[in-house]
């Protein structure tokens, strides 16, 4: 994948509303690259240097786990940012995941 794929991932991630989350796989599907959830994850690991900013804390795995937290410094920051937006997290997992899940396919 190239830089333009990363940019497309970042564009979708920027659309995730405050207080909502989406998954790597949902972003991949929205970009027509259904089997590329891992590539979306790679892109998100580079989101910290993207401009404009990417709300990477809103992207979790398909079960609601905060699998990207190790790209935050400190790792607890991902949970803190989500909780500041009203998303409840317990044991590194988004509570009420289905309720706060934002599907980019429904928005694009």
Biopython code that builds the backbone (N, CA, C, O; Angstrom):
import numpy as np
from Bio.PDB.StructureBuilder import StructureBuilder

atoms = [
    (1, "UNK", "N", (0.854, -1.188, 0.000)),
    (1, "UNK", "CA", (0.000, 0.000, 0.000)),
    (1, "UNK", "C", (0.894, 1.243, 0.000)),
    (1, "UNK", "O", (2.043, 1.210, 0.440)),
    (2, "UNK", "N", (0.339, 2.309, -0.496)),
    (2, "UNK", "CA", (1.157, 3.511, -0.616)),
    (2, "UNK", "C", (0.616, 4.644, 0.248)),
    (2, "UNK", "O", (-0.372, 4.493, 0.968)),
    (3, "UNK", "N", (1.293, 5.774, 0.152)),
    (3, "UNK", "CA", (0.911, 6.937, 0.952)),
    (3, "UNK", "C", (-0.526, 7.359, 0.696)),
    (3, "UNK", "O", (-1.198, 7.829, 1.614)),
    (4, "UNK", "N", (-1.014, 7.200, -0.530)),
    (4, "UNK", "CA", (-2.375, 7.646, -0.815)),
    (4, "UNK", "C", (-3.389, 6.768, -0.062)),
    (4, "UNK", "O", (-4.436, 7.262, 0.358)),
    (5, "UNK", "N", (-3.088, 5.477, 0.110)),
    (5, "UNK", "CA", (-3.966, 4.622, 0.912)),
    (5, "UNK", "C", (-3.994, 5.130, 2.352)),
    (5, "UNK", "O", (-5.060, 5.233, 2.958)),
    (6, "UNK", "N", (-2.817, 5.446, 2.898)),
    (6, "UNK", "CA", (-2.751, 5.984, 4.250)),
    (6, "UNK", "C", (-3.570, 7.262, 4.351)),
    (6, "UNK", "O", (-4.305, 7.452, 5.320)),
    (7, "UNK", "N", (-3.451, 8.132, 3.368)),
    (7, "UNK", "CA", (-4.216, 9.387, 3.388)),
    (7, "UNK", "C", (-5.715, 9.107, 3.365)),
    (7, "UNK", "O", (-6.481, 9.776, 4.058)),
    (8, "UNK", "N", (-6.140, 8.120, 2.570)),
    (8, "UNK", "CA", (-7.564, 7.767, 2.523)),
    (8, "UNK", "C", (-8.034, 7.257, 3.883)),
    (8, "UNK", "O", (-9.125, 7.594, 4.343)),
    (9, "UNK", "N", (-7.193, 6.438, 4.519)),
    (9, "UNK", "CA", (-7.514, 5.940, 5.862)),
    (9, "UNK", "C", (-7.665, 7.119, 6.826)),
    (9, "UNK", "O", (-8.620, 7.174, 7.601)),
    (10, "UNK", "N", (-6.732, 8.047, 6.777)),
    (10, "UNK", "CA", (-6.774, 9.205, 7.667)),
    (10, "UNK", "C", (-8.032, 10.039, 7.418)),
    (10, "UNK", "O", (-8.649, 10.533, 8.361)),
    (11, "UNK", "N", (-8.410, 10.196, 6.139)),
    (11, "UNK", "CA", (-9.609, 10.982, 5.816)),
    (11, "UNK", "C", (-10.851, 10.354, 6.448)),
    (11, "UNK", "O", (-11.682, 11.061, 7.018)),
    (12, "UNK", "N", (-10.980, 9.024, 6.350)),
    (12, "UNK", "CA", (-12.134, 8.354, 6.957)),
    (12, "UNK", "C", (-12.065, 8.481, 8.479)),
    (12, "UNK", "O", (-13.077, 8.757, 9.123)),
    (13, "UNK", "N", (-10.885, 8.283, 9.054)),
    (13, "UNK", "CA", (-10.735, 8.364, 10.507)),
    (13, "UNK", "C", (-11.117, 9.750, 11.019)),
    (13, "UNK", "O", (-11.670, 9.877, 12.111)),
    (14, "UNK", "N", (-10.827, 10.779, 10.244)),
    (14, "UNK", "CA", (-11.167, 12.151, 10.664)),
    (14, "UNK", "C", (-12.678, 12.376, 10.705)),
    (14, "UNK", "O", (-13.141, 13.327, 11.335)),
    (15, "UNK", "N", (-13.441, 11.524, 10.049)),
    (15, "UNK", "CA", (-14.896, 11.670, 10.017)),
    (15, "UNK", "C", (-15.594, 11.062, 11.230)),
    (15, "UNK", "O", (-16.765, 11.351, 11.476)),
    (16, "UNK", "N", (-14.891, 10.228, 11.986)),
    (16, "UNK", "CA", (-15.507, 9.563, 13.140)),
    (16, "UNK", "C", (-15.898, 10.626, 14.164)),
    (16, "UNK", "O", (-15.042, 11.359, 14.660)),
    (17, "UNK", "N", (-17.193, 10.708, 14.478)),
    (17, "UNK", "CA", (-17.639, 11.747, 15.419)),
    (17, "UNK", "C", (-17.093, 11.544, 16.827)),
    (17, "UNK", "O", (-16.793, 10.423, 17.236)),
    (18, "UNK", "N", (-16.971, 12.646, 17.560)),
    (18, "UNK", "CA", (-16.585, 12.558, 18.978)),
    (18, "UNK", "C", (-17.588, 11.667, 19.690)),
    (18, "UNK", "O", (-18.787, 11.708, 19.414)),
    (19, "UNK", "N", (-17.072, 10.857, 20.618)),
    (19, "UNK", "CA", (-17.946, 9.980, 21.386)),
    (19, "UNK", "C", (-18.328, 8.714, 20.660)),
    (19, "UNK", "O", (-19.159, 7.951, 21.151)),
    (20, "UNK", "N", (-17.743, 8.470, 19.501)),
    (20, "UNK", "CA", (-18.024, 7.258, 18.711)),
    (20, "UNK", "C", (-16.697, 6.593, 18.368)),
    (20, "UNK", "O", (-15.640, 7.217, 18.461)),
    (21, "UNK", "N", (-16.754, 5.333, 17.974)),
    (21, "UNK", "CA", (-15.563, 4.605, 17.535)),
    (21, "UNK", "C", (-15.903, 3.842, 16.263)),
    (21, "UNK", "O", (-17.072, 3.606, 15.959)),
    (22, "UNK", "N", (-14.873, 3.462, 15.530)),
    (22, "UNK", "CA", (-15.038, 2.564, 14.395)),
    (22, "UNK", "C", (-13.882, 1.582, 14.425)),
    (22, "UNK", "O", (-12.982, 1.689, 15.258)),
    (23, "UNK", "N", (-13.913, 0.624, 13.512)),
    (23, "UNK", "CA", (-12.876, -0.410, 13.527)),
    (23, "UNK", "C", (-11.988, -0.307, 12.293)),
    (23, "UNK", "O", (-12.336, 0.323, 11.295)),
    (24, "UNK", "N", (-10.833, -0.948, 12.401)),
    (24, "UNK", "CA", (-9.898, -1.003, 11.268)),
    (24, "UNK", "C", (-10.594, -1.630, 10.067)),
    (24, "UNK", "O", (-10.472, -1.142, 8.943)),
    (25, "UNK", "N", (-11.327, -2.719, 10.311)),
    (25, "UNK", "CA", (-12.016, -3.422, 9.233)),
    (25, "UNK", "C", (-13.099, -2.587, 8.579)),
    (25, "UNK", "O", (-13.281, -2.644, 7.363)),
    (26, "UNK", "N", (-13.823, -1.808, 9.381)),
    (26, "UNK", "CA", (-14.885, -0.958, 8.823)),
    (26, "UNK", "C", (-14.293, 0.104, 7.905)),
    (26, "UNK", "O", (-14.872, 0.429, 6.869)),
    (27, "UNK", "N", (-13.136, 0.644, 8.288)),
    (27, "UNK", "CA", (-12.470, 1.633, 7.438)),
    (27, "UNK", "C", (-12.008, 0.957, 6.149)),
    (27, "UNK", "O", (-12.173, 1.511, 5.063)),
    (28, "UNK", "N", (-11.432, -0.237, 6.268)),
    (28, "UNK", "CA", (-10.981, -0.969, 5.075)),
    (28, "UNK", "C", (-12.145, -1.212, 4.122)),
    (28, "UNK", "O", (-12.014, -0.994, 2.917)),
    (29, "UNK", "N", (-13.283, -1.662, 4.651)),
    (29, "UNK", "CA", (-14.464, -1.912, 3.807)),
    (29, "UNK", "C", (-14.933, -0.634, 3.135)),
    (29, "UNK", "O", (-15.280, -0.637, 1.954)),
    (30, "UNK", "N", (-14.942, 0.460, 3.889)),
    (30, "UNK", "CA", (-15.395, 1.740, 3.338)),
    (30, "UNK", "C", (-14.513, 2.183, 2.178)),
    (30, "UNK", "O", (-14.970, 2.889, 1.279)),
    (31, "UNK", "N", (-13.246, 1.767, 2.200)),
    (31, "UNK", "CA", (-12.312, 2.142, 1.134)),
    (31, "UNK", "C", (-12.269, 1.102, 0.025)),
    (31, "UNK", "O", (-11.447, 1.196, -0.886)),
    (32, "UNK", "N", (-13.164, 0.097, 0.101)),
    (32, "UNK", "CA", (-13.198, -0.931, -0.924)),
    (32, "UNK", "C", (-12.045, -1.911, -0.826)),
    (32, "UNK", "O", (-11.691, -2.561, -1.810)),
    (33, "UNK", "N", (-11.459, -2.020, 0.356)),
    (33, "UNK", "CA", (-10.319, -2.915, 0.569)),
    (33, "UNK", "C", (-10.627, -3.832, 1.744)),
    (33, "UNK", "O", (-9.857, -3.917, 2.701)),
    (34, "UNK", "N", (-11.769, -4.521, 1.657)),
    (34, "UNK", "CA", (-12.304, -5.314, 2.761)),
    (34, "UNK", "C", (-11.338, -6.178, 3.535)),
    (34, "UNK", "O", (-11.470, -6.283, 4.754)),
    (35, "UNK", "N", (-10.368, -6.805, 2.883)),
    (35, "UNK", "CA", (-9.458, -7.684, 3.597)),
    (35, "UNK", "C", (-8.225, -6.992, 4.139)),
    (35, "UNK", "O", (-7.261, -7.653, 4.525)),
    (36, "UNK", "N", (-8.244, -5.681, 4.173)),
    (36, "UNK", "CA", (-7.035, -4.919, 4.512)),
    (36, "UNK", "C", (-7.076, -4.242, 5.875)),
    (36, "UNK", "O", (-6.474, -3.184, 6.057)),
    (37, "UNK", "N", (-7.777, -4.840, 6.834)),
    (37, "UNK", "CA", (-7.852, -4.235, 8.172)),
    (37, "UNK", "C", (-6.454, -4.036, 8.748)),
    (37, "UNK", "O", (-6.184, -3.022, 9.392)),
    (38, "UNK", "N", (-5.565, -5.004, 8.516)),
    (38, "UNK", "CA", (-4.204, -4.885, 9.053)),
    (38, "UNK", "C", (-3.488, -3.689, 8.433)),
    (38, "UNK", "O", (-2.743, -2.993, 9.125)),
    (39, "UNK", "N", (-3.699, -3.439, 7.150)),
    (39, "UNK", "CA", (-3.079, -2.279, 6.494)),
    (39, "UNK", "C", (-3.623, -0.975, 7.087)),
    (39, "UNK", "O", (-2.889, 0.004, 7.220)),
    (40, "UNK", "N", (-4.892, -0.968, 7.435)),
    (40, "UNK", "CA", (-5.463, 0.205, 8.097)),
    (40, "UNK", "C", (-4.764, 0.400, 9.439)),
    (40, "UNK", "O", (-4.468, 1.528, 9.832)),
    (41, "UNK", "N", (-4.503, -0.692, 10.132)),
    (41, "UNK", "CA", (-3.777, -0.622, 11.398)),
    (41, "UNK", "C", (-2.389, -0.040, 11.213)),
    (41, "UNK", "O", (-1.943, 0.786, 12.009)),
    (42, "UNK", "N", (-1.699, -0.475, 10.152)),
    (42, "UNK", "CA", (-0.371, 0.090, 9.870)),
    (42, "UNK", "C", (-0.471, 1.585, 9.608)),
    (42, "UNK", "O", (0.350, 2.369, 10.085)),
    (43, "UNK", "N", (-1.485, 1.969, 8.846)),
    (43, "UNK", "CA", (-1.675, 3.394, 8.573)),
    (43, "UNK", "C", (-1.900, 4.153, 9.873)),
    (43, "UNK", "O", (-1.312, 5.213, 10.088)),
    (44, "UNK", "N", (-2.754, 3.609, 10.742)),
    (44, "UNK", "CA", (-3.067, 4.297, 11.990)),
    (44, "UNK", "C", (-1.840, 4.408, 12.894)),
    (44, "UNK", "O", (-1.750, 5.339, 13.695)),
    (45, "UNK", "N", (-0.899, 3.475, 12.779)),
    (45, "UNK", "CA", (0.306, 3.576, 13.601)),
    (45, "UNK", "C", (1.170, 4.762, 13.177)),
    (45, "UNK", "O", (2.073, 5.178, 13.904)),
    (46, "UNK", "N", (0.880, 5.302, 11.989)),
    (46, "UNK", "CA", (1.587, 6.493, 11.505)),
    (46, "UNK", "C", (0.735, 7.762, 11.619)),
    (46, "UNK", "O", (1.140, 8.830, 11.160)),
    (47, "UNK", "N", (-0.433, 7.640, 12.226)),
    (47, "UNK", "CA", (-1.368, 8.765, 12.287)),
    (47, "UNK", "C", (-0.843, 9.924, 13.116)),
    (47, "UNK", "O", (-1.265, 11.064, 12.925)),
    (48, "UNK", "N", (0.069, 9.647, 14.031)),
    (48, "UNK", "CA", (0.584, 10.696, 14.911)),
    (48, "UNK", "C", (1.327, 11.801, 14.197)),
    (48, "UNK", "O", (1.468, 12.904, 14.727)),
    (49, "UNK", "N", (1.807, 11.512, 12.989)),
    (49, "UNK", "CA", (2.559, 12.531, 12.246)),
    (49, "UNK", "C", (1.721, 13.160, 11.131)),
    (49, "UNK", "O", (2.216, 13.996, 10.375)),
    (50, "UNK", "N", (0.461, 12.759, 11.033)),
    (50, "UNK", "CA", (-0.402, 13.261, 9.961)),
    (50, "UNK", "C", (-0.926, 14.658, 10.283)),
    (50, "UNK", "O", (-1.171, 14.998, 11.440)),
    (51, "UNK", "N", (-1.090, 15.450, 9.236)),
    (51, "UNK", "CA", (-1.706, 16.786, 9.350)),
    (51, "UNK", "C", (-2.760, 16.904, 8.270)),
    (51, "UNK", "O", (-2.475, 16.560, 7.123)),
    (52, "UNK", "N", (-3.980, 17.379, 8.576)),
    (52, "UNK", "CA", (-4.442, 17.701, 9.935)),
    (52, "UNK", "C", (-4.481, 16.455, 10.826)),
    (52, "UNK", "O", (-4.354, 15.327, 10.351)),
    (53, "UNK", "N", (-4.660, 16.691, 12.125)),
    (53, "UNK", "CA", (-4.641, 15.620, 13.109)),
    (53, "UNK", "C", (-5.663, 14.531, 12.790)),
    (53, "UNK", "O", (-6.719, 14.791, 12.213)),
    (54, "UNK", "N", (-5.319, 13.310, 13.182)),
    (54, "UNK", "CA", (-6.206, 12.160, 13.019)),
    (54, "UNK", "C", (-6.609, 11.683, 14.416)),
    (54, "UNK", "O", (-5.742, 11.432, 15.252)),
    (55, "UNK", "N", (-7.913, 11.555, 14.680)),
    (55, "UNK", "CA", (-8.349, 11.080, 16.004)),
    (55, "UNK", "C", (-8.174, 9.562, 16.117)),
    (55, "UNK", "O", (-9.151, 8.817, 16.192)),
    (56, "UNK", "N", (-6.924, 9.122, 16.128)),
    (56, "UNK", "CA", (-6.606, 7.687, 16.107)),
    (56, "UNK", "C", (-7.187, 6.937, 17.299)),
    (56, "UNK", "O", (-7.384, 5.724, 17.228)),
    (57, "UNK", "N", (-7.462, 7.639, 18.390)),
    (57, "UNK", "CA", (-8.016, 6.977, 19.572)),
    (57, "UNK", "C", (-9.410, 6.417, 19.310)),
    (57, "UNK", "O", (-9.886, 5.570, 20.065)),
    (58, "UNK", "N", (-10.060, 6.873, 18.262)),
    (58, "UNK", "CA", (-11.420, 6.410, 17.952)),
    (58, "UNK", "C", (-11.437, 5.156, 17.084)),
    (58, "UNK", "O", (-12.508, 4.676, 16.712)),
    (59, "UNK", "N", (-10.264, 4.624, 16.759)),
    (59, "UNK", "CA", (-10.193, 3.437, 15.913)),
    (59, "UNK", "C", (-9.760, 2.254, 16.772)),
    (59, "UNK", "O", (-8.685, 2.270, 17.372)),
    (60, "UNK", "N", (-10.611, 1.225, 16.824)),
    (60, "UNK", "CA", (-10.372, 0.052, 17.670)),
    (60, "UNK", "C", (-10.518, -1.212, 16.815)),
    (60, "UNK", "O", (-10.834, -1.121, 15.629)),
    (61, "UNK", "N", (-10.293, -2.375, 17.401)),
    (61, "UNK", "CA", (-10.468, -3.581, 16.593)),
    (61, "UNK", "C", (-11.946, -3.961, 16.538)),
    (61, "UNK", "O", (-12.785, -3.304, 17.154)),
    (62, "UNK", "N", (-12.256, -5.017, 15.802)),
    (62, "UNK", "CA", (-13.660, -5.371, 15.542)),
    (62, "UNK", "C", (-14.408, -5.851, 16.779)),
    (62, "UNK", "O", (-15.628, -6.009, 16.738)),
    (63, "UNK", "N", (-13.699, -6.082, 17.872)),
    (63, "UNK", "CA", (-14.350, -6.455, 19.128)),
    (63, "UNK", "C", (-14.439, -5.276, 20.096)),
    (63, "UNK", "O", (-14.984, -5.398, 21.193)),
    (64, "UNK", "N", (-13.894, -4.135, 19.672)),
    (64, "UNK", "CA", (-13.890, -2.969, 20.547)),
    (64, "UNK", "C", (-12.654, -2.871, 21.423)),
    (64, "UNK", "O", (-12.592, -2.018, 22.308)),
    (65, "UNK", "N", (-11.671, -3.730, 21.191)),
    (65, "UNK", "CA", (-10.439, -3.679, 21.981)),
    (65, "UNK", "C", (-9.545, -2.525, 21.543)),
    (65, "UNK", "O", (-9.457, -2.206, 20.357)),
    (66, "UNK", "N", (-8.885, -1.905, 22.516)),
    (66, "UNK", "CA", (-7.969, -0.795, 22.234)),
    (66, "UNK", "C", (-6.604, -1.345, 21.802)),
    (66, "UNK", "O", (-5.603, -1.147, 22.490)),
    (67, "UNK", "N", (-6.576, -2.030, 20.669)),
    (67, "UNK", "CA", (-5.342, -2.675, 20.224)),
    (67, "UNK", "C", (-4.286, -1.665, 19.790)),
    (67, "UNK", "O", (-3.106, -2.010, 19.734)),
    (68, "UNK", "N", (-4.670, -0.441, 19.485)),
    (68, "UNK", "CA", (-3.703, 0.573, 19.067)),
    (68, "UNK", "C", (-3.087, 1.359, 20.205)),
    (68, "UNK", "O", (-2.312, 2.284, 19.965)),
    (69, "UNK", "N", (-3.413, 1.011, 21.439)),
    (69, "UNK", "CA", (-2.996, 1.840, 22.577)),
    (69, "UNK", "C", (-1.482, 1.951, 22.720)),
    (69, "UNK", "O", (-0.984, 2.915, 23.301)),
    (70, "UNK", "N", (-0.745, 0.971, 22.192)),
    (70, "UNK", "CA", (0.710, 1.014, 22.349)),
    (70, "UNK", "C", (1.373, 2.031, 21.433)),
    (70, "UNK", "O", (2.580, 2.259, 21.514)),
    (71, "UNK", "N", (0.572, 2.643, 20.558)),
    (71, "UNK", "CA", (1.094, 3.717, 19.716)),
    (71, "UNK", "C", (0.858, 5.084, 20.361)),
    (71, "UNK", "O", (1.181, 6.121, 19.781)),
    (72, "UNK", "N", (0.293, 5.067, 21.563)),
    (72, "UNK", "CA", (0.072, 6.296, 22.320)),
    (72, "UNK", "C", (1.108, 6.360, 23.432)),
    (72, "UNK", "O", (1.574, 5.332, 23.924)),
    (73, "UNK", "N", (1.457, 7.568, 23.816)),
    (73, "UNK", "CA", (2.429, 7.719, 24.895)),
    (73, "UNK", "C", (1.859, 8.631, 25.968)),
    (73, "UNK", "O", (1.689, 9.826, 25.728)),
    (74, "UNK", "N", (1.560, 8.097, 27.143)),
    (74, "UNK", "CA", (1.650, 6.689, 27.520)),
    (74, "UNK", "C", (0.475, 5.906, 26.924)),
    (74, "UNK", "O", (-0.489, 6.522, 26.468)),
    (75, "UNK", "N", (0.523, 4.560, 26.915)),
    (75, "UNK", "CA", (-0.544, 3.755, 26.330)),
    (75, "UNK", "C", (-1.935, 4.045, 26.909)),
    (75, "UNK", "O", (-2.945, 3.867, 26.227)),
    (76, "UNK", "N", (-1.980, 4.490, 28.166)),
    (76, "UNK", "CA", (-3.278, 4.794, 28.804)),
    (76, "UNK", "C", (-3.961, 6.002, 28.168)),
    (76, "UNK", "O", (-5.153, 6.222, 28.380)),
    (77, "UNK", "N", (-3.216, 6.781, 27.393)),
    (77, "UNK", "CA", (-3.770, 7.995, 26.788)),
    (77, "UNK", "C", (-4.939, 7.689, 25.867)),
    (77, "UNK", "O", (-5.889, 8.470, 25.806)),
    (78, "UNK", "N", (-4.893, 6.568, 25.144)),
    (78, "UNK", "CA", (-5.992, 6.218, 24.241)),
    (78, "UNK", "C", (-7.302, 6.109, 25.010)),
    (78, "UNK", "O", (-8.320, 6.664, 24.596)),
    (79, "UNK", "N", (-7.273, 5.395, 26.124)),
    (79, "UNK", "CA", (-8.472, 5.252, 26.947)),
    (79, "UNK", "C", (-8.900, 6.596, 27.516)),
    (79, "UNK", "O", (-10.091, 6.907, 27.538)),
    (80, "UNK", "N", (-7.950, 7.390, 27.973)),
    (80, "UNK", "CA", (-8.283, 8.694, 28.550)),
    (80, "UNK", "C", (-8.984, 9.586, 27.520)),
    (80, "UNK", "O", (-9.972, 10.248, 27.839)),
    (81, "UNK", "N", (-8.478, 9.601, 26.298)),
    (81, "UNK", "CA", (-9.087, 10.430, 25.254)),
    (81, "UNK", "C", (-10.504, 9.967, 24.947)),
    (81, "UNK", "O", (-11.400, 10.793, 24.768)),
    (82, "UNK", "N", (-10.716, 8.664, 24.884)),
    (82, "UNK", "CA", (-12.062, 8.139, 24.635)),
    (82, "UNK", "C", (-13.002, 8.511, 25.782)),
    (82, "UNK", "O", (-14.133, 8.937, 25.549)),
    (83, "UNK", "N", (-12.531, 8.349, 27.014)),
    (83, "UNK", "CA", (-13.379, 8.646, 28.165)),
    (83, "UNK", "C", (-13.720, 10.131, 28.246)),
    (83, "UNK", "O", (-14.803, 10.494, 28.703)),
    (84, "UNK", "N", (-12.802, 10.993, 27.805)),
    (84, "UNK", "CA", (-13.094, 12.435, 27.774)),
    (84, "UNK", "C", (-14.233, 12.744, 26.808)),
    (84, "UNK", "O", (-14.919, 13.757, 26.948)),
    (85, "UNK", "N", (-14.428, 11.866, 25.830)),
    (85, "UNK", "CA", (-15.510, 12.052, 24.858)),
    (85, "UNK", "C", (-16.769, 11.287, 25.251)),
    (85, "UNK", "O", (-17.746, 11.273, 24.501)),
    (86, "UNK", "N", (-16.752, 10.655, 26.413)),
    (86, "UNK", "CA", (-17.934, 9.950, 26.899)),
    (86, "UNK", "C", (-17.995, 8.479, 26.537)),
    (86, "UNK", "O", (-19.004, 7.829, 26.810)),
    (87, "UNK", "N", (-16.939, 7.926, 25.926)),
    (87, "UNK", "CA", (-16.902, 6.497, 25.601)),
    (87, "UNK", "C", (-16.383, 5.752, 26.822)),
    (87, "UNK", "O", (-15.304, 6.052, 27.333)),
    (88, "UNK", "N", (-17.159, 4.780, 27.282)),
    (88, "UNK", "CA", (-16.745, 4.014, 28.458)),
    (88, "UNK", "C", (-15.844, 2.860, 28.044)),
    (88, "UNK", "O", (-16.132, 2.147, 27.083)),
    (89, "UNK", "N", (-14.752, 2.686, 28.778)),
    (89, "UNK", "CA", (-13.775, 1.639, 28.485)),
    (89, "UNK", "C", (-13.520, 0.847, 29.760)),
    (89, "UNK", "O", (-13.335, 1.418, 30.834)),
    (90, "UNK", "N", (-13.514, -0.465, 29.626)),
    (90, "UNK", "CA", (-13.247, -1.334, 30.761)),
    (90, "UNK", "C", (-12.356, -2.480, 30.291)),
    (90, "UNK", "O", (-12.671, -3.150, 29.308)),
    (91, "UNK", "N", (-11.246, -2.706, 30.992)),
    (91, "UNK", "CA", (-10.292, -3.759, 30.611)),
    (91, "UNK", "C", (-9.852, -3.631, 29.159)),
    (91, "UNK", "O", (-9.826, -4.614, 28.419)),
    (92, "UNK", "N", (-9.507, -2.412, 28.757)),
    (92, "UNK", "CA", (-9.038, -2.123, 27.395)),
    (92, "UNK", "C", (-10.073, -2.410, 26.312)),
    (92, "UNK", "O", (-9.715, -2.624, 25.154)),
    (93, "UNK", "N", (-11.340, -2.416, 26.678)),
    (93, "UNK", "CA", (-12.400, -2.702, 25.703)),
    (93, "UNK", "C", (-13.519, -1.665, 25.828)),
    (93, "UNK", "O", (-13.911, -1.288, 26.932)),
    (94, "UNK", "N", (-14.024, -1.215, 24.684)),
    (94, "UNK", "CA", (-15.115, -0.236, 24.657)),
    (94, "UNK", "C", (-16.394, -0.901, 25.154)),
    (94, "UNK", "O", (-16.816, -1.931, 24.629)),
    (95, "UNK", "N", (-17.007, -0.297, 26.178)),
    (95, "UNK", "CA", (-18.307, -0.776, 26.677)),
    (95, "UNK", "C", (-19.385, -0.315, 25.695)),
    (95, "UNK", "O", (-19.261, 0.741, 25.074)),
    (96, "UNK", "N", (-20.431, -1.110, 25.567)),
    (96, "UNK", "CA", (-21.532, -0.763, 24.641)),
    (96, "UNK", "C", (-20.997, -0.510, 23.238)),
    (96, "UNK", "O", (-21.416, 0.431, 22.564)),
    (97, "UNK", "N", (-20.066, -1.359, 22.803)),
    (97, "UNK", "CA", (-19.390, -1.172, 21.514)),
    (97, "UNK", "C", (-20.375, -0.986, 20.362)),
    (97, "UNK", "O", (-20.212, -0.080, 19.545)),
    (98, "UNK", "N", (-21.396, -1.840, 20.294)),
    (98, "UNK", "CA", (-22.358, -1.738, 19.180)),
    (98, "UNK", "C", (-23.098, -0.400, 19.191)),
    (98, "UNK", "O", (-23.462, 0.134, 18.143)),
    (99, "UNK", "N", (-23.311, 0.125, 20.391)),
    (99, "UNK", "CA", (-24.049, 1.382, 20.528)),
    (99, "UNK", "C", (-23.216, 2.597, 20.088)),
    (99, "UNK", "O", (-23.753, 3.543, 19.511)),
    (100, "UNK", "N", (-21.919, 2.567, 20.360)),
    (100, "UNK", "CA", (-21.072, 3.717, 20.012)),
    (100, "UNK", "C", (-20.329, 3.516, 18.688)),
    (100, "UNK", "O", (-19.587, 4.392, 18.242)),
    (101, "UNK", "N", (-20.540, 2.340, 18.061)),
    (101, "UNK", "CA", (-19.867, 2.056, 16.796)),
    (101, "UNK", "C", (-20.394, 2.957, 15.690)),
    (101, "UNK", "O", (-21.605, 3.120, 15.536)),
    (102, "UNK", "N", (-19.485, 3.539, 14.924)),
    (102, "UNK", "CA", (-19.819, 4.393, 13.791)),
    (102, "UNK", "C", (-19.381, 3.658, 12.520)),
    (102, "UNK", "O", (-18.206, 3.331, 12.357)),
    (103, "UNK", "N", (-20.337, 3.404, 11.627)),
    (103, "UNK", "CA", (-20.039, 2.668, 10.400)),
    (103, "UNK", "C", (-19.807, 3.650, 9.260)),
    (103, "UNK", "O", (-20.744, 4.311, 8.813)),
    (104, "UNK", "N", (-18.554, 3.755, 8.780)),
    (104, "UNK", "CA", (-18.276, 4.715, 7.707)),
    (104, "UNK", "C", (-19.046, 4.403, 6.424)),
    (104, "UNK", "O", (-19.303, 5.314, 5.636)),
    (105, "UNK", "N", (-19.417, 3.153, 6.192)),
    (105, "UNK", "CA", (-20.171, 2.807, 4.976)),
    (105, "UNK", "C", (-21.534, 3.488, 4.957)),
    (105, "UNK", "O", (-22.072, 3.775, 3.887)),
    (106, "UNK", "N", (-22.090, 3.744, 6.125)),
    (106, "UNK", "CA", (-23.384, 4.404, 6.210)),
    (106, "UNK", "C", (-23.269, 5.909, 6.028)),
    (106, "UNK", "O", (-24.268, 6.600, 5.826)),
    (107, "UNK", "N", (-22.033, 6.411, 6.103)),
    (107, "UNK", "CA", (-21.822, 7.854, 6.046)),
    (107, "UNK", "C", (-21.185, 8.329, 4.741)),
    (107, "UNK", "O", (-21.354, 9.484, 4.350)),
    (108, "UNK", "N", (-20.456, 7.442, 4.072)),
    (108, "UNK", "CA", (-19.733, 7.866, 2.861)),
    (108, "UNK", "C", (-20.563, 7.702, 1.613)),
    (108, "UNK", "O", (-20.098, 8.014, 0.517)),
]
sb = StructureBuilder()
sb.init_structure("model")
sb.init_model(0)
sb.init_chain("A")
sb.init_seg("    ")
for serial, (resi, resn, name, xyz) in enumerate(atoms, 1):
    if name == "N":
        sb.init_residue(resn, " ", resi, " ")
    sb.init_atom(name, np.array(xyz, "f"), 0.0, 1.0, " ", f" {name:<3s}", serial, name[0])
structure = sb.get_structure()
